[in-house]
Amino acid sequence: MAWLASTLTHYPELAVYLALALGYWVGGITLRGFQLGGVTGSLLAGMLLGWAFEVPVAATAKSLVFLLFLFGIGYEVGPRFAPAMKGDGWRYAVLGVFMPVVGLLVALVVARALKLDPGLAAGMMSGALTESPAIGTATEAIQRLPIDDTLKARYMAHVGVADALCYVGGALGVIFTCNVIGPRLLRSQLVEESLALERQHGIERTRMGISSAWQPFETRAYRIVASMPIAGRSVADAERHLSDARLFVYRIRRDGLLLEPTPDTRLRAGDLVAVGGHRHALVELLGDRADEVDDPALLDVPLASHQVLVNKATWAGRTLQDIATGDAVRAVFLRWILRNGQKMPIGTQTTVERGDVLLLVGPEPAVERAAAELGQIVHSTDATDFVAVGLAIFLGAVFGIVAVVPIGNVSVSIGSSVGALLGGIVTGHLRARRPLFARVPDSAVKLMQSYGLAAFVAMVGLGAGPHFVEAVQQHGLGLFLGGLVVTMAPLLSGLWFGRKVLKIPPVLLLGAISGAQTFTAALAALQEKTGSSIPVIGYSGSVAIAHLLLTTWGTVMVMAMA
């Protein structure tokens, strides 16, 4: 043990990676469907190592990874702020403001009642509201307080201790509210209401976690005979005749020659046509009425599958049913919609929003035409635009340092961490409008978020370890119970406000509440309970604004308690 203590003292970076390994191992253990998660696990592992070995951690190292994390969060949610207020999305966005504000106000009342110092108050809030990034903004705010360094170190250690004590109650509170308390108070039959909402949105349910061996879109070849209704019609008329099924003529073989048809090309008896569309439509509408033929050359149609970023306002807010009737998406089919990192349920009434990523499939010219109308094709890349990343973090942090907010007779800067978050949001927003600007692969963004936050809280834990026992002995029970009050107040008020005032349907409201608490595990549990992906509609509408507010509450809490 003496050798290990000496090693970790001289090489503190090794303690960080050991805390990450232990934290993700412990955080991945499932007990009755509940996991701590890698971030909280890393915090606890860091505190254990810090208590056992008193590992020194440089403030610069913590700031470096935390700013990277905040940029990643801002970059991901940036495209969603403006679209969140369109259509019914404003209801979820309002809830995403209401619940964090309630959580902050209740946390201030509880902290003052318990006479907590700024570190314990901010940690209680971040753990109870399951928003670990607030640890970083609170720590930075403590560093700017006009107090001696010893007291600063104690307050900063208290942030991590209080967060660890309150996080478990916060996480269980969100899951229990969204899956047990909420449905009972709302008198909601989740499964039945989810099915009704799916029908309302035109969604066809499939079993979760099950994929099919058959391909949903196919191209088949048929011989046209004189008795068929489409014989003698133009391609456009023939496709309109089957408009509900969205079947399209890709290619024609006539007199042995292959033709690329135009909408005005007329179909003749004896033609062989390559028809593409949904497999069930091909089977049900043409299977028994047309003579299918095998013609490899005719069926050799170049098909493309591209991810397309929606960045044109003309298409934002429109339903898939509305978009499907336009010539711009002729012969193009949709496989999935990605919004805020979550796959959206697809139905005729599903709306497309700016910042969505669509996976389109179909003949290459058709997909490229549709992509040009909707936005721009996002070609996969493994290169990160570090020029944009570095400048965004630098300029955002500088803005946070120089931007001041008057609090009483004192002017306080919003801080470099909040500034970096804003820099990420602006960059992500501009990226949605100009897809070739500031490109960062999704995998790199996820690494910024996961590694940046986990490494930061691990270092916070290393610093908090020596103070852990003392803080728990003095404030443990009060912190835990106070954290439960801070957890439940916004959840219960959000249920009332969302249903009575905003009139959000119960299933979507519960999804929006999990988003307003930025707790994806609660969304996953709700989806499992309902057997439906429909709650993600509410989650995606509230999570972006809630992330921004809850992260900044760390600064606000410290300033208010100081």
N, C-alpha and C positions, 0 to 999 in steps of 0.2 A: 504493500500500500504506500510505503514511503517513496518508492520509485515512481509509482503512478502519480502521486501528489506532486513530486518534483517535476515530472514530465509535463503535466497539465499546467503547472505554474509557469514554466519556462516557455511552453508552446500552447498558449490558450486557444489558438485556432483549432487544435486537436480536440479540445473539450467541446467546442461548438459542433463539430461533426459527430462526435460520440453522442452528444445530446440529440442531434437529429436522428441518428440511427435508433437509439433507445426510444425516442419520442414517437417515431412513426411505427415502431414495433408495438409499443404499448397502445398507441392511439388506434391501431388497426384491430385490436382485440374486440370482439363483439360479445356483449352480455345482454341477453334478452332483446336483441335487435338494436342495441345502443352502442355507439362508438364515441370515444373521446375525440378522435381525429388527430392527424399528425401535428397540427399547430399546437393544440393544448397539450398533447403528449410531449412535444419538444419543450414547452414551457416548464412542465413538471420535471422532466428529465434534467433540464438546465438547473432548476432550483435544487434538485437532489445533489447534482455534482457540485454546485456552488456551496451548498451547506457542508458537504463532505471535504472539499478541497480548497475552497476560497480562491477561485480562479479569477485573475484580473482580466477585464474586458475593456478595450479601447472604445471611447465614444464614437470615434470616426468610423470604426468598423460597423457599429450599429446603424449609424446614419446612412452609410453607403448602401447596405442591403435594404433598408427600409424605404429609402427614396426610390430604389428600383422597383420595389413592390408597389408603391403608391402609383408610380407611372403606369405599371401594368394594369392595375385596377382601372385607372382613369382612361387608358387607351381602349380597354374593352367596353366600358359603359358609355364612352363619349358619343357614339353614334345614336344612342337611344334616348337622349334627353329631349330633343325637339319632337320626335315622333310620339313620345309617351303622352303628350298632351292632346293628341288627335283622336277623333272618334270617341269610343268609350274609354280609351286609355287614360284620359284625365282623371277618371275615378280612382284607378289604381295608383296614379302618381300622387293624388291628394292623400290617399291612405299612406303612401310612402313618405309623406311629410308629417302627417298627423301623428303616427305612432312613434317615430323618433323624438318628436317634440314632447309628447307625453312622457316618454321614457326619461328624457333629460330633466324635465321639471320634477318628476317624482324622485329621481336620483338625487337632485339637489335637496329636496325636502328631507329625504331619508338620511343623507350624509350630514346635514346640519343637526338633525335629531340625534344621531349617533355621535356627533362631535368628531367626525373623521377628519384627518388631515388631507390635503389635496391629493396625495398619492393614493391613499386608501379609497377616497371618494371616486377618483377617476377609474381605478382598477375595479371597484365594485360595479360601476356603470358598464365598463367594457365587457366584463364577464357576464353580468346579468342580461345584457342586451346582445350577447354572443357576437360582439364586434371587436375581435382582437386587434385590428389596426388602430383602434383608439388608444391602445397602449403606447404606440409610437408618438402620436400627436400629444398625448398627455406628458410623456417623458420629455419631449422637446420643450413644451410649455414650462415644465418645472425647471429646466436648465436656464430659462430666461428670468426666473424669479429673483428678486433682489435679496437673497438669503445666503448664508455661508455654505461652503461646499459640503460640509458634513451633513447638514440638514437636507441639502439637495439630494445627496446619495441615499439618505434614508427614505425620502419621499419617492424617489424613482424606484427603489427596491419595493416599496409598499404597493406600487402599481401592479407589478407582476404577482405579488402574493395575493392581493385582493381579487385580481382577475381569476387566478387559479381556484380560489375558494368559491367564487360565485358562478363560474362558467358551467359546471355540471348542472346546477339548479336551473340556470338559464336555458341550457340546451334541452333538458327534460321538460321544462315548462312550455317551450315552443312546440315540441313534438306532442305533448299531452293535450295542449290546447287545440292544436289543429286536427287531432285525430279522435279525441274523446270529449273534452269539455265543449269545444266549439260546435260540433254536430248536435250535442244535446241541447245547448242553449238556443241554437238556431232551429231546433226541431227539424233537422234535415236528414233525409235518407240519402246518404252520399252516393251509393251505387245507382239508385234509380234516377237521381237528379243528374248524375254524370252522363247516364245514357240519354236523358232528355236533352241535355246541352249538346251532346255529340250529334244527335239528330238535328238539332237547331242549326249547328254549324256544318251539317252535311258530312260528318265524319263517319267512316266505316270502321268499326272496332276490329282489332286483331288482338290475339293473345299476347300479352307483354312478354318479351324475352324469347318469342318464338319467331324464327325466320323461315320462309318457305323456299323450297327447292325450285319452284317455278319462277319465271321472269314475268314481272307485271306488264312489260311492254314488249311487243313482238312485231315482226314484219313477216307477212305471208304473201304468197302469190296465188292469184285466182284467174280463171278464164271467164271472160264476160260472154254471156249468151244473149240472144235477142230478147228472150223473155224477161230479163232482169230489168227492174225499174230504172237503173242507172244507164242502161244502154242508150246511146244517142245524146246523152246529156254532157254538159261541160264538166270538167273536173270540179269546179267551184260549186255547181249545182248538185253534183253527186255527193260532195262532202256536206253540203247543207242538208241534203236528204237524210243524212245520218249525223246531224249536228250534235244531238244529245250524246252520242257515243264517241264523238271526236275521233273518227277514222279518217285517214288521209292517204291520198294516192302519191306515192313517192316516185314511181317509175313505171313506164309502159313498154312492153315489147309488141311491136306491130310489124307484121310481115318480116319477122326475123331480125328487125332492127330495134335497138334500145333507144327510147325517147325520154327526155327529161320534160315532164309536162308543165304547162303553165295553167293558171286558173281557167283560161279560155279553151284549152285543149279538149276536144270532144272524144268521149269514149265510144268505141265501136264494138259490135259483136265480133268475137274472135280475138280481141285484144287480151294479152296477159298483163295483169296489173300487180304491182307490189304495193300492198296496203299495210300501213302501220297504225298501231293504236294499242289500247288496253287489250290484254289477251282475252278477258272475258267477253268484251264486245265483239272481237273477231270471231270467237267461238259461237256466241249466241246469235249474232246477226248474220254472219256469213257462212257459218259452219255447215248448215243444212241447205243453204240456198245457192251456194256457189261451188263450182268445181275447183278444188285446190290442186295446184300443180307444183312440181319441184323444178325450179329454174334457178340454179346457183348464180348465174350471171345477173339475172334480173334482181335477185335478192341481195346482191353485193352492193348495198347502199351504205356509204360512209356515215356512220352514226357517231355523234359526239356526246360527251357527258362533261359539262362544265359547271363550276361554281360561279354564280353571278351575284355581285354585290349590288343591291338596289340603292341607287343614289339619285334618282330623278323624281322630283316631287309629283310629276304627273301620274305616277303609278302608286304612290304612297297612299294608304288608306282605302284602297279599292279591294273588293273581295275577289277571290279566285274565280268565282262564277262570272263576274263582270269582266275580268281580264281575259278569261278563256274565249270570250266571244270576239275578241279583236283579231284582226289579220296579223298583227305583230307577233302573235304566239302560235300561228298556224303550224301544225305538225310538231309542236314542242310539248313535252310532258314534264311534270314536276315530280321529283322524287322526295325531297324534304325541304323544310324551311328551318334555318338556324337563327335564333334570336337570343341575344344575351347568353350565348353558350349553351342554350337549351333547344332541343328539337321541338318545334311546335306541332300540335295536332293539325292535320290537313283535312279540310272539308270545303264544300262549296262556299260557305260564308266566312271562311278564314280570311282575314285581311292581311295584305302585304304592307310592311312599313319600311321607311327609309332606314338603312343599316342592316336589314335582313340579308342573309346569304341564302340563295336558292340553288339547289342542284337541279339543273335542267338537262333533259336528254332528248335526242331526236336527230334527224339528219343534220349534218354539220352546218350547212348554210342557214337552215332554219334556226338552230340554236344560236348561231352568231348574230342573226338578225334580231332575235328576241333579246339577246344580251345587250345589244346596242340600244334597244328601246328602253330596257329596264334600268340599265346601269353599265356595268363593265365586268368582263370576265376576270376572275381572280385566279391567275395561274399560280400553282404551288411554287413556293420558293423556300430555300433554306438560308437565305441571306437576310440579316437584320440591318436596317438603315440606322447605323449607330450615329450618323451625323444628326438625324432628326431626334433620336432618343436622347443623346447627350445634350443637345441644345434645348429640348423641351424641358428636361429636368433642371438644367441650369437656369433658364429664363423663368420657369415656374417657381423655382426655389427663391431666386432673387426677388421676384414679385412678392412672394410670401413674406420675405424679410422686410421689404420697404413698405408694404401695404399695412397700414395700422388701423385699428378699430378703437374708438374712444370708449373706455369703461370708467365711468365716474370722472375723476380728475386725472386718470392715467390713460395714455395711448399705448395699446399693445399690438404688436405685429401678429398677423395670422400664422406666421411660421413657415419655414422652408418645406416642411412635410405637406401641409395643406397646399402650398404653392405647387409642389411637384405633382400632387393629385390633380390640381386644376390644369397643369401643363399636359398631363396625360389625357385629360378629358378633351381639351382643345385639339390636341394632335389626333385623337381618335375621331373626333367630329370632322376634322378636315380630311382625314383618311377616307371617311365614308363618302365625302363629296368628290374626292380625287383619289381613286384607288391606287394610283401609282406613287402617291406621296407617302413618305414615312412608313414603308412596308415593314412589318414585323410578323414573322410566321406565328401561327397560333400556338405552336409548341413552345416557342420562345416566350410568348406572353404568359403561358401557363407556368413556365419555369420561373419567370420574374415573380409571379404571384406566390407560388408555393414555396420556392426556395427563399425568396426575399423575406416573406413573413415568418416562416418557420425558423430561419437562421436568426432573425431579429429577436423573436420571443425567446429562443434558446439563450441568446446573450443576455436578455433581460432576466431570465431565470438564473443564470450564473451569478449575476449581480445581486439578485434578490435572495439567493440561498442563505447567506449568513444572517439575514434578518427574518427568515421565515418563521422559525419557532417562536421568537419573541412576539411577532405580529399576530400569530394565531392565538397565542396565550392571552393576549390583551384584547383582541377584537374578533376572534374567530366566529363565535356563535352569533354575535350581533351582525357581523358582515354577511354571514350566510343567510340569516333571516331577512336582513335588509335587502340583500340581492334578490330574494324570492319576491319581495314586494315590488322591486323595480322591474322584475321580469313580467309579473302578471298584470301590472297596471296597464301598460300599453296593449297587451294582448286582449284583455277583457274590454277595454275602451275601444279598441280597434274593431272588435266583433260588433259592438253596438253601433259605432259610427259608420262602419262600412255597410251594415245592413239597413239601419234606420234612416241614415242621412244620404249615403251614396247609392243605396238601393242595388248593391252588388249581389248577384246570386250566391247562395251559400258556398257552393263548391269553389267557385272562382274567388270568393272572399277569403276562404281558408288558404288558397294558394297565394293570394296577395299578401296575407298576413305573414306567411313564411318568407316571402320576399322582403317585406318591410322589416323583418328581423334578420335579413340576409343569411338565412339558415337553410341551406340546400337540403340537409338531412331531413328536415320537417317536410319539405316538398316531396322527397322520395318516399317517405312513410305515407303521406297522403295519397300519392299515386298508387302505392301498393294497396292501400285500403279501398280505394275506389275502383281499382283495376283499370284506370283511365289516365291518359296523359293530359286531359282537359285542364287540370289545375294550373298547368304551366302558363296558361294565358294570363292569369292573375299575377303569378310570380314574376313573369318577365316585365310586367307593367310597373311594379313597385320597387324592384330591387335596385335599379340604377340610382334613383334619387336617394333611396335609403342608405346606400353605400356611402354616398358623398356626405350626407348629414351625420351619420353615426361616426364616421371617421373624424370629422371636425369636432364632434362633441368632446373628445379628449382634451382639446385646447380650451374649449368653453368651460368645461368642468373645473379644470385647474384654476383658470382665471377667476371663476366665481367663488371657489372655495379659498383662494389665497387672500 
